[in-house]
């Protein structure tokens, strides 16, 4: 037996490749705010922008042309308050973006992030108790209002990222009660309190005003707890599960896929993206190869969908192959 025989040429390697990427697997995160003609670069994320709705439509056109799976929308509101009330504004940037994209590109899958951190003046993912802790149960109603507002605007999938206990069941009931039984929920089921989120805080303007999110996001040391989280979300009605981040949590992706057999997404987060971009910019790594290798690893671990800021770049590479 000589295993190298099937590695000798590119044609042979492609013929026996076990893990294959397709643009349809990619979801592209986009950041939208009010205004017109706005395309503001994110300093810590080269090639990523905050855009107004009219500019976001240009990105949606790119997504359609690249035949990627869809887009994931995050909103930056004009005003923030203690409860994040802009989150369910029917004329807020996410709702306006959803309506505009679905009118222009009805075939494009539009997923909306449901959380309070971009909308609260304190930057935490829910309403606070007088002691400054996030009030789990009081936050559920706020998330439900946001989810229903996004569904009314035309979102195809609702994706709660807050990590409040029992929010999947609560959101499922709220969506059903408002006639949105057909709208799937993609749960950020195993979301870790990760250092790899740093650049996202700039992009979404959601840095906590005090403390951190370790009291509700998962401890990076825990794996068995992730399975408890995802099983609970399955029981409460999640249609798609998610592991976040992806690159440092390939074992969690594999375990969740094996344990549940559910459709599984993984989020290649801002820090993963920015590290590859920064190292490539300095000539320390081959950026294109590192990008594709990182995405293959996530798919190989068991992810069916990959949320990645590389969606357009990676799709262009795949088109050349």
N, C-alpha and C positions, 0 to 999 in steps of 0.2 A: 504494500500500500504506500503510495506516494501522494500525500495530500496537496503537494505543490502543483500537481498537474493541472488542477482546476483554477490555479491562480496566475497562470502564465501570461494570459492576455486579458485586455479589458473586456473583450467579448465573452471569454470564458467566465470571468468574475461576475459579469452582469447576468449570465445565464443561470448561475447557481446562487445568486444573492438571496439570502433568507429574509431580510427586512427591506421593504421597499417603501419609499416615500412618495406621496402624491399631493399636489397642491390642495386637493379637496380635504386633506387632513388639517389644514392650517386655518386658524382663526387669528385675525390681525387686530390687536388692540389699538384703538384710536381715542384721542382726547378732544372733546368738543366743548366750546363755550360760545356765548352770544357774541353778536357783532357781525360784520361783513368784511371780506377781504383779509381776514386774519390768518396768518400762518407763523406762529411764534416758535422758534426752535427751543428744544429742551437741552440745556447746556451739557448735562451729564449723560444724554442719550443721543448721540449723533444720528441724524436722519429721522428723528421723532419730533413731532410738533403738537402744539395745541392749535386747533383750527376753529374757525367759524363754520357754520353749517354749509355755506356756499363752497368753501374750500374743501370741506370734508367730502362733498359730492365728487370732487376730483379724485380723492383717494378711493372712494367707492367704485369709481370707474376703473381705477387701477386694479382693484380687487376682482372685478368682473373680468377684466381682460386677462388677468393672471389665472383665472379659474380657481381661486382659492375657496376654501369652505365657507368663509364668511368673515364678518367683522364683529368685534366686541367693543361696545361704547362705554366710555367713562365721561362724566360731565363735570365741568367746573362752573359753579353758579356765580351770578353777579353778587349775591349777598349770602352770608352765612349767619346762622343763629344757633341757639343752644339745642334745638330739636332737629335742625337740618330740614326745615320746612320747604326749602327750595327743591328738595328731592322729588316731591310729587307735584311740582308745578306743571300743569299741562302745556305751558308755553316755555318751559325750561329748555336748556340746550339739548338734553338727551331726547326728550319728547319731540322737539322740533327736528332733530337730526333723524330720528326714526321715521317720522312722517315723510321727510324729504327723500331719504334713501329708498324707502319702500315705493314711493311714487315714481322715482326715476329708474330704479332697478329692482322691480318686484321679485326677481329671481334670486337676489342676493340675501343670504341668511344674515339676519341682524340679531345679535345677542346683546343684552344690556346688563351691566353690572348693577347689582342692587346692594347698596351699603350706605351708611350715613357719614363716613369719614370725610368725603369731599365736601359735604354740605354743612357740617357742624362747625361752629366757631372755635371749638376746643379740639377738633381733629380726631376724636374718638368715634368708634363705629356704632354708637347708640346714645340714647339720652342718659344723663348722669344722675346719680343719687345725690343728696345733699353732701354726702361724704366724698364725692368725686369718683365713685365707682360706676361702671357702665351697668345700668339697670336692664338686665336681660329681658324680663317679661314686658316692661314698658316699651322697650325698643321694638318688639314684634309688631305692634300695630303700625309703627312708623314705616317699617320695612314693607308691610302689606300695602300701605298707601302708595309707596313708591313702585312696588311691583305692579299693582293694578294700573297706575298711571302709565307705565311703560307698555303694558299690554294694550291699553286703550289706544296708545299712539301707533301700535302695529308691530311691536317687537315679536320676533319669532320664538325666542327663548329668553327666559328670565334666569339670571345667574347671581344668586345671593352669595356675598363674600364676607359677611359680617362675623360669622362664627358664633352667633347666639344659639344657645341650646333650644331645640324644638322649632326653629324657624321654618324648616321645610314643611312640616305639617301645617303650621300656621299660614304660610304663604299659599300652600295648596288649597286650603279651605277658603282663603280670601279670593284667590283667582277663580275657583269654582263658583263661589257665591255671586261673582260679578259676570258670569257667563263665559269665562275663559278656561273651561275644562280642557280645551285642546292645546293650551300653551304649555310646553315642557319646562321643567325646572332643571337647570344644570347647577348642581350644588358644589360650591367650594367646600367639599366634605372634609378633606384633610389639609387644612391651611396652617402652616407652621409660622411661628414668630421668628422670622428669618432676617438675617443681616443683608440678604440679597435684594431686599425691597428698596434700598436707599434711593436710587435714581427716580423711582416711581413717585416718591414723596414730592419731588420737584415737579414732575409732570402733572400730577393730580392736585397739587397744592394741598396736601393732606397730612402734613407732619403734625403729630400730636402736640398740643400746647404744653402738656406736662405728662410725665410718666411715659409708659409704652403700652403695647397691646398684649403683653405676655399673660395677662389674666384671662384672656379669651381666645387668643390664638395658641396653637399647640407648641409644646416643648419639643425642640428639635431632637432631643434624646429618645423620644417615645415612638415606638413602632406599633406595638400591640394596641395602644390607645387609638391609633389611626383607624384600625379595623372596627373598633367600637363606634367611632364617629361615623364611618361610612355605613355600617349596618343600621344604625339609627336612622340615617337619612334615607336609606332604601325603604325601611319600614314606614317612614312618614311620607313617601311618595316621590322621591327624587327620580328623575328619568335618566340623567347623566351625572356621573360623579366626577370630581376633579381633585387632583393632588397639586399642591402649590407650596414651594417651588418644584421644579422638575429635576434639574441636573444633579443636585445633591441629595435627591430623594428617589433615585431610581429603584431602590429596594422597596420603597413604599408603593410606588406605581405597580411593580410586579406583584406585591402581596395583595393589593386591592383588586387587581385584575383577576388573580387566581381565586381569591376568596369570594368575589361577587359575580364575576362574569358579566358585569354591567358595562354599558358604553362608558368609556373612561377618557377624560381629558386631563392634560397636564399643562401647567403654565410655566413656560420658560420665561422667568421674570426679568425685570429691568436690570438687576445686577448681573445676571448671566449674560444678557445681551451686551451691556456696557463693558464688561471685562473682555469679551472677545473683540469688541470694536477697538478698545484702547490698546490691547496687546497687538492687534493687527496694524493699527496706526503707527505703532512704534517699530514695526518690523520684527517683532518677537515671534509671531506665529503667522501661518498662512490663514488669513481671515476666512476665506471661502471654504477651505477644507475644514477648519475648526467649526464653522457654522454648520456645515452639513453633517459632520461627525456628531456634534451635540444633538442635532435633531434625530439622526438615526438611532442614537443611544436611547432617547426618550421613547421612540416608537418600538424599539427592540424590547424595552422593559415592559411594554404592554399598553401604551397609550394609543387610543384610536384617534383622538383629536389633540393637536398641539397648538396652544395659544402662544404665539411668538411674534416679536417685533421684526423678525427676519422673514415674515411670510412672503413678501413680494420678492425680496432678494433670493430666497431659497427656491421659489417657484421659477424664477428666471434661470437658475442653475439647472433645475430639473428639466426645463424645456430644451436646454442645450444637449442633454444626455440622450 
